């Protein structure tokens, strides 16, 4: 009986550590699968209840820094069926929404020079934090640090910010001087924030790095050195980080794997050529990746090993 209880505890620990409370009970999706009908899809996330995926759409034109009012967030079932093409915003506008994060029942999204939050129950806007004074027009990705804290990348100003939520939201610079910080992934177990860079200007010299937290200070460490135009990042397991690379505009991108112990890099062969592999979602339980094909207006769902 004791062995059975231990097994149950370990099983539940795996389920909850995945960040999705019902991950194994999701509707199965046949892979590979290509879902189309999007408008420059940039980022994909899933809520903790695992009922839906959310896809941010920059808009018809791939103009990620322009305030044109044609951005939106789509809601999909876990089998890939689009339930609401324009789920958010219910009222008002989004311009060029990119990275997203969900805390409890609020979805936060980076949109040009502000971070906006929406209730997933009512679809009402419940949060807005203005970054225009920072002279940025390319706020990019968000990562949850805890229920009161977000990390935010600003690609054009080479900074990563810390956002403190609550009655009086505020922000501060967590780390500067990163070459075009783009995708973020917080590893709660080891208290570290993985960062991939798109590079400075058109140099495409972005790298995989990590921000370590010790003694109340944040310290950045490069892991790969200059590599490419990097976008999405996730921790596949305790030893491996995966991240996407545009390589070059108009050409197929690459999905990389980095071994945290050996420093070895290897690329994955996806079932489709992906142009503009953006901020993907990785389902650790099923080994499935949901990859925005940003310049193609599609999302690829594929298995990786």
MISE-366196 format. One line per 10 residues: number of its first residue (from 0); for each residue z, y, x of N, C-alpha, C. Coordinates in nm, 3 decimals, padded with zeros to 5 digits. Example, Ala and Ser with C-alpha at 12.3 -4.5 7.8 and 13.67 -1.06 7.14 Angstrom:
% residues 2
0	00.780/-00.569/01.319/00.780/-00.450/01.230/00.780/-00.330/01.320 ~ 00.708/-00.225/01.285/00.714/-00.106/01.367/00.787/00.003/01.290
This chain:
% residues 305
0	00.000/-00.121/00.083/00.000/00.000/00.000/00.000/00.126/00.087 ~ 00.081/00.123/00.195/00.087/00.238/00.285/-00.049/00.266/00.347 ~ -00.118/00.158/00.385/-00.252/00.173/00.445/-00.349/00.233/00.345 ~ -00.336/00.192/00.218/-00.424/00.245/00.114/-00.399/00.394/00.094 ~ -00.272/00.435/00.091/-00.239/00.577/00.074/-00.293/00.659/00.190 ~ -00.280/00.604/00.311/-00.331/00.674/00.429/-00.481/00.694/00.420 ~ -00.551/00.589/00.375/-00.697/00.597/00.362/-00.737/00.702/00.261 ~ -00.662/00.708/00.150/-00.693/00.806/00.045/-00.672/00.948/00.098 ~ -00.562/00.969/00.172/-00.533/01.101/00.229/-00.643/01.143/00.324 ~ -00.685/01.052/00.411/-00.792/01.083/00.506/-00.922/01.112/00.435
10	-00.952/01.036/00.331/-01.075/01.056/00.254/-01.076/01.195/00.192 ~ -00.963/01.233/00.131/-00.954/01.365/00.068/-00.963/01.476/00.171 ~ -00.907/01.451/00.288/-00.913/01.552/00.394/-01.056/01.580/00.434 ~ -01.137/01.476/00.441/-01.278/01.494/00.476/-01.350/01.574/00.369 ~ -01.323/01.540/00.243/-01.388/01.610/00.132/-01.353/01.759/00.135 ~ -01.224/01.791/00.150/-01.183/01.931/00.143/-01.222/02.007/00.268 ~ -01.225/01.941/00.383/-01.263/02.011/00.505/-01.410/02.047/00.506 ~ -01.487/01.984/00.420/-01.630/02.015/00.414/-01.654/02.151/00.353 ~ -01.549/02.207/00.286/-01.565/02.338/00.224/-01.620/02.328/00.084 ~ -01.638/02.207/00.036/-01.695/02.186/-00.096/-01.619/02.073/-00.161
20	-01.546/02.100/-00.267/-01.450/02.006/-00.319/-01.510/01.883/-00.385 ~ -01.636/01.888/-00.425/-01.696/01.774/-00.493/-01.828/01.735/-00.426 ~ -01.834/01.750/-00.295/-01.959/01.734/-00.223/-02.024/01.599/-00.245 ~ -01.944/01.492/-00.241/-02.002/01.358/-00.251/-02.051/01.329/-00.393 ~ -02.009/01.409/-00.491/-02.047/01.384/-00.630/-02.163/01.471/-00.677 ~ -02.226/01.540/-00.583/-02.340/01.623/-00.618/-02.454/01.539/-00.675 ~ -02.536/01.607/-00.757/-02.660/01.544/-00.799/-02.745/01.521/-00.674 ~ -02.800/01.402/-00.663/-02.878/01.371/-00.544/-03.012/01.443/-00.547 ~ -03.055/01.486/-00.430/-03.185/01.550/-00.418/-03.272/01.465/-00.328 ~ -03.394/01.442/-00.370/-03.488/01.364/-00.290/-03.538/01.450/-00.176
30	-03.529/01.397/-00.055/-03.576/01.470/00.062/-03.689/01.394/00.129 ~ -03.783/01.462/00.192/-03.791/01.609/00.198/-03.841/01.667/00.066 ~ -03.799/01.789/00.039/-03.839/01.859/-00.083/-03.865/02.005/-00.049 ~ -03.975/02.058/-00.099/-04.006/02.200/-00.081/-03.996/02.269/-00.217 ~ -03.914/02.372/-00.224/-03.895/02.448/-00.347/-03.961/02.584/-00.326 ~ -04.052/02.621/-00.416/-04.123/02.747/-00.397/-04.088/02.848/-00.506 ~ -04.153/02.964/-00.498/-04.132/03.068/-00.598/-04.034/03.176/-00.557 ~ -03.999/03.183/-00.429/-03.904/03.284/-00.382/-03.976/03.405/-00.323 ~ -03.899/03.510/-00.297/-03.954/03.634/-00.241/-03.884/03.665/-00.109 ~ -03.939/03.613/-00.001/-03.879/03.627/00.133/-03.734/03.578/00.133
40	-03.713/03.449/00.104/-03.577/03.395/00.102/-03.512/03.403/00.240 ~ -03.389/03.456/00.246/-03.326/03.479/00.376/-03.205/03.392/00.402 ~ -03.122/03.370/00.301/-02.997/03.298/00.324/-02.966/03.205/00.208 ~ -02.897/03.094/00.239/-02.860/02.996/00.137/-02.715/02.956/00.157 ~ -02.638/02.955/00.048/-02.500/02.906/00.054/-02.470/02.824/-00.070 ~ -02.356/02.755/-00.066/-02.308/02.679/-00.180/-02.165/02.718/-00.208 ~ -02.129/02.720/-00.336/-01.991/02.749/-00.372/-01.903/02.628/-00.349 ~ -01.772/02.650/-00.348/-01.678/02.541/-00.323/-01.676/02.439/-00.436 ~ -01.721/02.477/-00.555/-01.725/02.381/-00.665/-01.850/02.294/-00.658 ~ -01.942/02.329/-00.567/-02.062/02.249/-00.541/-02.155/02.234/-00.660
50	-02.144/02.322/-00.758/-02.232/02.312/-00.873/-02.367/02.377/-00.848 ~ -02.369/02.480/-00.764/-02.492/02.556/-00.744/-02.513/02.594/-00.598 ~ -02.639/02.620/-00.566/-02.676/02.687/-00.442/-02.722/02.828/-00.478 ~ -02.704/02.920/-00.383/-02.746/03.058/-00.402/-02.840/03.096/-00.289 ~ -02.952/03.159/-00.325/-03.055/03.197/-00.228/-03.077/03.347/-00.237 ~ -03.058/03.419/-00.127/-03.086/03.562/-00.126/-03.234/03.585/-00.097 ~ -03.293/03.680/-00.169/-03.435/03.713/-00.155/-03.448/03.859/-00.112 ~ -03.508/03.883/00.003/-03.525/04.019/00.054/-03.619/04.099/-00.035 ~ -03.721/04.033/-00.091/-03.817/04.100/-00.179/-03.958/04.056/-00.149 ~ -04.052/04.108/-00.226/-04.192/04.067/-00.212/-04.245/04.093/-00.072
60	-04.212/04.209/-00.017/-04.253/04.241/00.119/-04.138/04.209/00.214 ~ -04.172/04.153/00.329/-04.071/04.121/00.429/-04.032/04.247/00.505 ~ -03.951/04.329/00.436/-03.904/04.456/00.492/-03.752/04.459/00.481 ~ -03.684/04.393/00.574/-03.540/04.369/00.561/-03.450/04.491/00.575 ~ -03.507/04.606/00.613/-03.425/04.726/00.629/-03.460/04.835/00.528 ~ -03.547/04.803/00.434/-03.597/04.903/00.340/-03.520/04.897/00.208 ~ -03.485/05.015/00.157/-03.419/05.024/00.027/-03.524/05.041/-00.082 ~ -03.575/04.928/-00.128/-03.683/04.930/-00.227/-03.641/04.875/-00.362 ~ -03.519/04.825/-00.373/-03.466/04.782/-00.502/-03.522/04.654/-00.558 ~ -03.597/04.576/-00.478/-03.658/04.455/-00.533/-03.594/04.326/-00.482
70	-03.475/04.337/-00.423/-03.405/04.217/-00.376/-03.325/04.152/-00.488 ~ -03.297/04.024/-00.473/-03.219/03.952/-00.574/-03.164/03.822/-00.517 ~ -03.076/03.759/-00.592/-03.016/03.632/-00.554/-03.046/03.529/-00.662 ~ -03.103/03.417/-00.621/-03.136/03.308/-00.713/-03.024/03.205/-00.717 ~ -03.013/03.136/-00.830/-02.916/03.028/-00.844/-02.989/02.897/-00.872 ~ -02.957/02.794/-00.794/-03.022/02.664/-00.805/-02.919/02.556/-00.832 ~ -02.959/02.453/-00.906/-02.876/02.334/-00.918/-02.884/02.258/-00.787 ~ -02.792/02.165/-00.769/-02.786/02.093/-00.642/-02.900/01.994/-00.623 ~ -02.979/01.972/-00.728/-03.097/01.888/-00.714/-03.222/01.971/-00.683 ~ -03.202/02.101/-00.662/-03.313/02.188/-00.624/-03.380/02.260/-00.739
80	-03.337/02.235/-00.861/-03.397/02.303/-00.976/-03.346/02.447/-00.984 ~ -03.438/02.542/-00.996/-03.401/02.683/-01.008/-03.351/02.710/-01.150 ~ -03.225/02.747/-01.162/-03.164/02.775/-01.293/-03.188/02.919/-01.333 ~ -03.159/03.011/-01.241/-03.177/03.154/-01.265/-03.246/03.214/-01.143 ~ -03.372/03.248/-01.158/-03.444/03.304/-01.043/-03.380/03.434/-00.998 ~ -03.343/03.520/-01.094/-03.279/03.647/-01.061/-03.140/03.649/-01.123 ~ -03.052/03.571/-01.063/-02.914/03.557/-01.112/-02.834/03.685/-01.087 ~ -02.852/03.742/-00.969/-02.784/03.867/-00.932/-02.885/03.964/-00.874 ~ -02.867/04.095/-00.900/-02.758/04.155/-00.977/-02.787/04.153/-01.126 ~ -02.679/04.155/-01.206/-02.697/04.166/-01.351/-02.738/04.308/-01.386
90	-02.672/04.403/-01.322/-02.704/04.545/-01.340/-02.720/04.608/-01.202 ~ -02.786/04.723/-01.198/-02.805/04.789/-01.071/-02.911/04.718/-00.987 ~ -02.909/04.745/-00.856/-03.013/04.687/-00.770/-02.953/04.631/-00.642 ~ -03.028/04.537/-00.585/-03.011/04.496/-00.447/-03.140/04.533/-00.377 ~ -03.130/04.575/-00.254/-03.249/04.618/-00.181/-03.309/04.506/-00.096 ~ -03.237/04.464/00.005/-03.285/04.358/00.094/-03.169/04.265/00.128 ~ -03.116/04.192/00.028/-02.997/04.109/00.050/-03.023/03.996/00.149 ~ -02.924/03.973/00.233/-02.938/03.870/00.337/-02.820/03.773/00.331 ~ -02.738/03.772/00.438/-02.631/03.673/00.445/-02.527/03.689/00.335 ~ -02.472/03.574/00.293/-02.376/03.572/00.184/-02.251/03.494/00.224
100	-02.144/03.518/00.149/-02.020/03.443/00.165/-01.950/03.441/00.030 ~ -01.878/03.334/00.003/-01.805/03.322/-00.123/-01.657/03.303/-00.094 ~ -01.575/03.389/-00.155/-01.430/03.374/-00.150/-01.382/03.364/-00.294 ~ -01.321/03.250/-00.325/-01.279/03.221/-00.462/-01.401/03.232/-00.554 ~ -01.401/03.327/-00.647/-01.514/03.337/-00.739/-01.592/03.466/-00.721 ~ -01.589/03.518/-00.599/-01.666/03.638/-00.567/-01.768/03.606/-00.460 ~ -01.893/03.642/-00.486/-02.000/03.626/-00.387/-02.024/03.761/-00.321 ~ -02.012/03.764/-00.189/-02.037/03.885/-00.110/-02.173/03.871/-00.042 ~ -02.245/03.983/-00.033/-02.378/03.980/00.030/-02.399/04.106/00.112 ~ -02.460/04.089/00.229/-02.497/04.202/00.315/-02.630/04.258/00.268
110	-02.634/04.389/00.244/-02.754/04.452/00.189/-02.782/04.585/00.259 ~ -02.864/04.580/00.363/-02.908/04.696/00.441/-02.791/04.765/00.512 ~ -02.718/04.853/00.441/-02.608/04.927/00.503/-02.480/04.920/00.421 ~ -02.467/04.814/00.343/-02.347/04.797/00.261/-02.323/04.648/00.238 ~ -02.201/04.617/00.200/-02.167/04.482/00.156/-02.125/04.491/00.011 ~ -02.187/04.409/-00.072/-02.164/04.412/-00.216/-02.104/04.279/-00.260 ~ -02.011/04.285/-00.357/-01.951/04.164/-00.411/-01.973/04.152/-00.560 ~ -02.001/04.030/-00.606/-02.026/04.004/-00.747/-01.936/03.891/-00.796 ~ -01.886/03.905/-00.919/-01.814/03.797/-00.983/-01.913/03.687/-01.022 ~ -01.885/03.564/-00.982/-01.973/03.454/-01.019/-01.953/03.412/-01.164
120	-01.844/03.458/-01.226/-01.820/03.427/-01.366/-01.893/03.524/-01.458 ~ -01.880/03.655/-01.431/-01.937/03.756/-01.519/-02.066/03.818/-01.467 ~ -02.094/03.799/-01.337/-02.209/03.858/-01.268/-02.193/04.009/-01.248 ~ -02.077/04.063/-01.280/-02.052/04.206/-01.260/-02.030/04.236/-01.111 ~ -02.069/04.356/-01.070/-02.037/04.400/-00.934/-01.889/04.437/-00.929 ~ -01.817/04.378/-00.834/-01.673/04.400/-00.826/-01.630/04.455/-00.690 ~ -01.726/04.475/-00.600/-01.691/04.519/-00.465/-01.811/04.589/-00.402 ~ -01.783/04.695/-00.324/-01.886/04.757/-00.241/-01.819/04.829/-00.124 ~ -01.870/04.804/-00.005/-01.819/04.868/00.116/-01.938/04.929/00.191 ~ -01.931/05.059/00.212/-02.042/05.136/00.269/-02.032/05.140/00.422
130	-02.143/05.106/00.489/-02.149/05.110/00.636/-02.249/05.214/00.686 ~ -02.297/05.301/00.600/-02.402/05.395/00.640/-02.356/05.487/00.754 ~ -02.228/05.516/00.761/-02.177/05.601/00.870/-02.189/05.534/01.006 ~ -02.210/05.403/01.007/-02.226/05.328/01.131/-02.369/05.333/01.183 ~ -02.457/05.402/01.110/-02.598/05.416/01.149/-02.669/05.281/01.159 ~ -02.633/05.191/01.071/-02.698/05.061/01.066/-02.784/05.051/00.941 ~ -02.897/04.983/00.953/-02.980/04.951/00.837/-03.015/04.802/00.838 ~ -02.937/04.724/00.916/-02.969/04.582/00.927/-02.842/04.498/00.932 ~ -02.753/04.522/00.833/-02.642/04.430/00.816/-02.700/04.294/00.779 ~ -02.649/04.188/00.839/-02.723/04.063/00.829/-02.646/03.946/00.771
140	-02.547/03.894/00.841/-02.481/03.773/00.792/-02.333/03.796/00.771 ~ -02.275/03.711/00.687/-02.132/03.713/00.658/-02.072/03.575/00.682 ~ -01.947/03.573/00.724/-01.874/03.447/00.738/-01.730/03.469/00.693 ~ -01.675/03.371/00.625/-01.537/03.380/00.577/-01.442/03.340/00.689 ~ -01.350/03.430/00.724/-01.244/03.399/00.819/-01.123/03.342/00.744 ~ -01.083/03.411/00.640/-00.980/03.363/00.548/-01.000/03.434/00.415 ~ -00.910/03.413/00.320/-00.929/03.469/00.186/-00.922/03.621/00.181 ~ -00.884/03.683/00.291/-00.876/03.830/00.294/-00.963/03.892/00.402 ~ -01.043/03.808/00.472/-01.116/03.859/00.588/-01.256/03.800/00.597 ~ -01.353/03.888/00.623/-01.491/03.847/00.647/-01.536/03.895/00.784
150	-01.628/03.821/00.845/-01.699/03.869/00.964/-01.838/03.909/00.919 ~ -01.893/04.014/00.979/-02.022/04.069/00.940/-02.103/04.105/01.065 ~ -02.228/04.061/01.069/-02.314/04.096/01.182/-02.403/04.215/01.148 ~ -02.423/04.301/01.247/-02.513/04.416/01.235/-02.617/04.402/01.345 ~ -02.735/04.354/01.308/-02.836/04.317/01.406/-02.889/04.436/01.484 ~ -02.907/04.549/01.417/-02.969/04.664/01.484/-02.873/04.743/01.572 ~ -02.743/04.726/01.553/-02.646/04.799/01.636/-02.571/04.708/01.733 ~ -02.608/04.580/01.735/-02.552/04.483/01.831/-02.401/04.464/01.816 ~ -02.353/04.470/01.690/-02.209/04.458/01.666/-02.177/04.349/01.565 ~ -02.055/04.298/01.577/-01.997/04.211/01.475/-01.871/04.280/01.426
160	-01.860/04.294/01.293/-01.747/04.364/01.233/-01.648/04.266/01.169 ~ -01.526/04.314/01.158/-01.423/04.246/01.080/-01.400/04.328/00.954 ~ -01.415/04.265/00.838/-01.389/04.331/00.710/-01.257/04.280/00.654 ~ -01.168/04.373/00.623/-01.041/04.338/00.559/-01.051/04.373/00.412 ~ -01.035/04.275/00.326/-01.047/04.295/00.182/-00.912/04.344/00.126 ~ -00.900/04.346/-00.006/-00.777/04.392/-00.067/-00.798/04.519/-00.146 ~ -00.689/04.586/-00.182/-00.697/04.706/-00.265/-00.770/04.820/-00.194 ~ -00.753/04.829/-00.063/-00.820/04.933/00.016/-00.901/04.866/00.127 ~ -01.021/04.818/00.095/-01.102/04.748/00.195/-01.133/04.838/00.315 ~ -01.139/04.776/00.432/-01.169/04.851/00.554/-01.245/04.761/00.650
170	-01.297/04.822/00.756/-01.366/04.741/00.857/-01.339/04.798/00.996 ~ -01.358/04.713/01.094/-01.343/04.752/01.234/-01.439/04.669/01.318 ~ -01.471/04.717/01.437/-01.561/04.642/01.525/-01.483/04.527/01.588 ~ -01.533/04.407/01.566/-01.473/04.288/01.627/-01.528/04.266/01.767 ~ -01.660/04.285/01.779/-01.727/04.263/01.908/-01.855/04.345/01.912 ~ -01.882/04.408/02.026/-02.006/04.483/02.044/-02.088/04.425/02.158 ~ -02.204/04.481/02.179/-02.290/04.443/02.292/-02.338/04.299/02.287 ~ -02.371/04.250/02.167/-02.437/04.121/02.151/-02.582/04.149/02.115 ~ -02.676/04.081/02.178/-02.818/04.110/02.157/-02.863/04.070/02.017 ~ -02.859/04.167/01.926/-02.907/04.144/01.789/-02.833/04.036/01.715
180	-02.700/04.045/01.701/-02.626/03.938/01.633/-02.679/03.913/01.493 ~ -02.699/03.786/01.463/-02.760/03.748/01.336/-02.668/03.651/01.263 ~ -02.695/03.521/01.272/-02.617/03.422/01.200/-02.475/03.406/01.252 ~ -02.382/03.380/01.158/-02.241/03.361/01.191/-02.190/03.231/01.129 ~ -02.098/03.165/01.199/-02.032/03.047/01.143/-01.890/03.041/01.198 ~ -01.791/03.044/01.108/-01.652/03.040/01.152/-01.599/02.898/01.148 ~ -01.549/02.853/01.261/-01.489/02.721/01.275/-01.338/02.738/01.258 ~ -01.290/02.709/01.139/-01.149/02.732/01.107/-01.058/02.644/01.191 ~ -01.101/02.521/01.216/-01.018/02.426/01.291/-00.984/02.477/01.430 ~ -01.084/02.534/01.498/-01.064/02.580/01.636/-01.049/02.733/01.646
190	-01.050/02.800/01.531/-01.033/02.945/01.527/-01.134/03.016/01.618 ~ -01.262/02.992/01.593/-01.368/03.052/01.673/-01.487/03.084/01.584 ~ -01.561/03.187/01.622/-01.675/03.233/01.543/-01.802/03.216/01.625 ~ -01.890/03.128/01.580/-02.018/03.110/01.647/-02.114/03.221/01.602 ~ -02.190/03.272/01.697/-02.284/03.382/01.672/-02.418/03.348/01.736 ~ -02.527/03.367/01.661/-02.660/03.358/01.723/-02.727/03.494/01.712 ~ -02.804/03.529/01.815/-02.869/03.659/01.819/-03.019/03.651/01.799 ~ -03.073/03.752/01.733/-03.218/03.761/01.716/-03.283/03.826/01.837 ~ -03.201/03.891/01.919/-03.252/03.959/02.038/-03.259/04.109/02.017 ~ -03.288/04.181/02.123/-03.297/04.326/02.120/-03.441/04.369/02.101
200	-03.466/04.450/01.997/-03.603/04.495/01.971/-03.694/04.378/01.947 ~ -03.805/04.373/02.018/-03.900/04.262/02.006/-03.893/04.167/02.125 ~ -03.782/04.170/02.196/-03.770/04.086/02.316/-03.747/03.939/02.284 ~ -03.690/03.911/02.166/-03.658/03.775/02.126/-03.576/03.705/02.235 ~ -03.473/03.774/02.279/-03.386/03.723/02.385/-03.246/03.692/02.332 ~ -03.241/03.649/02.206/-03.113/03.615/02.147/-03.058/03.486/02.204 ~ -02.926/03.470/02.190/-02.861/03.351/02.245/-02.756/03.298/02.148 ~ -02.713/03.175/02.172/-02.598/03.119/02.102/-02.473/03.154/02.182 ~ -02.375/03.209/02.112/-02.248/03.242/02.176/-02.133/03.216/02.081 ~ -02.013/03.241/02.127/-01.895/03.217/02.044/-01.792/03.327/02.073
210	-01.729/03.374/01.966/-01.619/03.469/01.979/-01.489/03.391/01.967 ~ -01.408/03.398/02.071/-01.281/03.327/02.076/-01.168/03.425/02.046 ~ -01.067/03.378/01.974/-00.955/03.464/01.935/-00.827/03.415/02.001 ~ -00.768/03.501/02.082/-00.642/03.466/02.149/-00.561/03.593/02.171 ~ -00.431/03.583/02.146/-00.340/03.697/02.166/-00.385/03.821/02.091 ~ -00.441/03.799/01.971/-00.483/03.911/01.889/-00.609/03.980/01.935 ~ -00.678/03.922/02.033/-00.800/03.982/02.085/-00.920/03.890/02.063 ~ -01.037/03.951/02.050/-01.161/03.875/02.034/-01.241/03.884/02.164 ~ -01.283/03.770/02.215/-01.359/03.767/02.340/-01.486/03.686/02.321 ~ -01.599/03.747/02.357/-01.729/03.682/02.340/-01.765/03.600/02.464
220	-01.820/03.480/02.439/-01.864/03.392/02.546/-02.005/03.342/02.517 ~ -02.097/03.362/02.611/-02.234/03.312/02.597/-02.235/03.161/02.619 ~ -02.314/03.089/02.538/-02.324/02.944/02.553/-02.459/02.900/02.608 ~ -02.566/02.964/02.566/-02.700/02.918/02.608/-02.772/03.015/02.700 ~ -02.733/03.141/02.701/-02.814/03.242/02.766/-02.932/03.276/02.677 ~ -03.016/03.374/02.714/-03.130/03.416/02.632/-03.221/03.298/02.599 ~ -03.254/03.286/02.470/-03.329/03.168/02.426/-03.444/03.201/02.332 ~ -03.422/03.290/02.233/-03.527/03.316/02.136/-03.483/03.412/02.027 ~ -03.551/03.405/01.913/-03.519/03.487/01.796/-03.438/03.401/01.700 ~ -03.309/03.394/01.723/-03.222/03.301/01.653/-03.172/03.361/01.522
230	-03.153/03.274/01.422/-03.120/03.324/01.288/-02.998/03.257/01.227 ~ -03.012/03.133/01.180/-02.901/03.064/01.115/-02.824/02.976/01.212 ~ -02.697/02.950/01.181/-02.614/02.866/01.269/-02.510/02.792/01.185 ~ -02.478/02.669/01.227/-02.374/02.591/01.160/-02.316/02.491/01.259 ~ -02.194/02.452/01.235/-02.130/02.347/01.314/-02.157/02.215/01.245 ~ -02.239/02.130/01.308/-02.277/02.003/01.247/-02.162/01.904/01.251 ~ -02.088/01.903/01.361/-01.968/01.822/01.376/-01.885/01.886/01.488 ~ -01.780/01.819/01.531/-01.691/01.880/01.630/-01.757/01.900/01.766 ~ -01.871/01.836/01.788/-01.934/01.841/01.919/-02.071/01.907/01.920 ~ -02.124/01.942/01.804/-02.263/01.987/01.799/-02.281/02.108/01.708
240	-02.351/02.209/01.760/-02.389/02.327/01.683/-02.540/02.322/01.661 ~ -02.584/02.350/01.539/-02.727/02.358/01.511/-02.762/02.502/01.476 ~ -02.881/02.545/01.517/-02.923/02.682/01.489/-03.075/02.692/01.486 ~ -03.124/02.790/01.410/-03.268/02.806/01.391/-03.323/02.917/01.480 ~ -03.451/02.903/01.514/-03.518/02.993/01.607/-03.658/03.024/01.553 ~ -03.685/03.152/01.528/-03.818/03.191/01.480/-03.925/03.167/01.586 ~ -03.890/03.166/01.712/-03.980/03.148/01.827/-04.073/03.269/01.842 ~ -04.160/03.287/01.741/-04.255/03.398/01.743/-04.304/03.422/01.602 ~ -04.321/03.549/01.564/-04.366/03.581/01.429/-04.502/03.519/01.402 ~ -04.513/03.453/01.286/-04.640/03.392/01.247/-04.657/03.250/01.294
250	-04.567/03.202/01.379/-04.576/03.066/01.430/-04.460/02.982/01.377 ~ -04.474/02.850/01.377/-04.364/02.765/01.331/-04.239/02.782/01.416 ~ -04.125/02.781/01.352/-03.999/02.794/01.423/-03.944/02.659/01.464 ~ -03.822/02.663/01.519/-03.758/02.543/01.573/-03.614/02.537/01.524 ~ -03.565/02.415/01.501/-03.423/02.393/01.475/-03.364/02.327/01.599 ~ -03.265/02.392/01.658/-03.204/02.344/01.782/-03.068/02.281/01.756 ~ -03.031/02.190/01.847/-02.897/02.134/01.851/-02.838/02.159/01.989 ~ -02.713/02.206/01.992/-02.645/02.235/02.118/-02.519/02.150/02.128 ~ -02.507/02.074/02.236/-02.391/01.989/02.259/-02.281/02.073/02.324 ~ -02.169/02.086/02.255/-02.060/02.171/02.304/-01.992/02.114/02.428
260	-02.005/01.984/02.451/-01.942/01.923/02.568/-02.032/01.929/02.691 ~ -02.160/01.898/02.672/-02.250/01.887/02.787/-02.339/02.009/02.806 ~ -02.354/02.091/02.701/-02.444/02.205/02.707/-02.590/02.169/02.688 ~ -02.615/02.043/02.650/-02.754/01.997/02.633/-02.814/02.054/02.505 ~ -02.941/02.092/02.514/-03.018/02.141/02.400/-03.124/02.040/02.362 ~ -03.144/02.021/02.231/-03.257/01.940/02.186/-03.307/01.998/02.055 ~ -03.433/01.973/02.025/-03.491/02.025/01.901/-03.508/01.913/01.800 ~ -03.504/01.950/01.671/-03.525/01.856/01.563/-03.669/01.864/01.514 ~ -03.720/01.752/01.468/-03.852/01.749/01.406/-03.832/01.751/01.255 ~ -03.862/01.863/01.190/-03.852/01.872/01.046/-03.980/01.819/00.982
270	-03.973/01.787/00.854/-04.088/01.727/00.785/-04.198/01.828/00.758 ~ -04.166/01.957/00.762/-04.264/02.062/00.738/-04.254/02.167/00.849 ~ -04.366/02.232/00.878/-04.361/02.346/00.968/-04.295/02.462/00.894 ~ -04.195/02.521/00.955/-04.122/02.630/00.892/-04.149/02.760/00.967 ~ -04.210/02.854/00.898/-04.233/02.987/00.956/-04.124/03.081/00.904 ~ -04.048/03.134/00.995/-03.935/03.217/00.956/-03.815/03.135/00.913 ~ -03.768/03.041/00.999/-03.650/02.961/00.963/-03.524/03.048/00.966 ~ -03.478/03.087/00.851/-03.372/03.188/00.844/-03.233/03.125/00.834 ~ -03.147/03.184/00.754/-03.005/03.150/00.748/-02.983/03.029/00.657 ~ -02.985/02.911/00.715/-02.982/02.786/00.640/-02.840/02.745/00.597
280	-02.835/02.646/00.507/-02.710/02.582/00.469/-02.717/02.437/00.514 ~ -02.610/02.390/00.580/-02.607/02.251/00.625/-02.500/02.174/00.549 ~ -02.543/02.066/00.483/-02.456/01.978/00.407/-02.411/01.866/00.501 ~ -02.292/01.879/00.557/-02.244/01.783/00.657/-02.226/01.644/00.598 ~ -02.187/01.637/00.471/-02.158/01.508/00.409/-02.284/01.421/00.400 ~ -02.395/01.483/00.365/-02.520/01.409/00.346/-02.619/01.425/00.461 ~ -02.586/01.510/00.559/-02.679/01.533/00.670/-02.806/01.602/00.624 ~ -02.791/01.691/00.525/-02.907/01.758/00.465/-02.905/01.907/00.497 ~ -03.020/01.961/00.531/-03.032/02.103/00.560/-03.118/02.171/00.454 ~ -03.072/02.286/00.407/-03.147/02.369/00.313/-03.195/02.490/00.394
290	-03.324/02.491/00.426/-03.379/02.588/00.520/-03.473/02.688/00.451 ~ -03.441/02.818/00.456/-03.536/02.917/00.404/-03.662/02.919/00.489 ~ -03.777/02.914/00.424/-03.906/02.932/00.491/-03.945/03.076/00.459 ~ -03.885/03.168/00.529/-03.881/03.307/00.485/-04.018/03.369/00.465 ~ -04.108/03.351/00.559/-04.239/03.415/00.548/-04.333/03.338/00.455 ~ -04.288/03.220/00.408/-04.371/03.139/00.319/-04.322/03.141/00.175 ~ -04.208/03.206/00.149/-04.155/03.216/00.014/-04.105/03.084/-00.042 ~ -04.055/02.997/00.046/-04.013/02.864/00.004/-03.880/02.826/00.068 ~ -03.824/02.715/00.019/-03.705/02.655/00.079/-03.734/02.508/00.104 ~ -03.705/02.462/00.224/-03.722/02.321/00.260/-03.586/02.253/00.259
300	-03.577/02.141/00.187/-03.457/02.057/00.191/-03.495/01.930/00.266 ~ -03.424/01.903/00.375/-03.465/01.794/00.463/-03.342/01.726/00.523 ~ -03.361/01.603/00.565/-03.257/01.529/00.636/-03.272/01.553/00.785 ~ -03.160/01.568/00.854/-03.164/01.573/01.000/-03.063/01.474/01.055 ~ -03.089/01.424/01.172/-03.001/01.323/01.234/-02.945/01.378/01.363
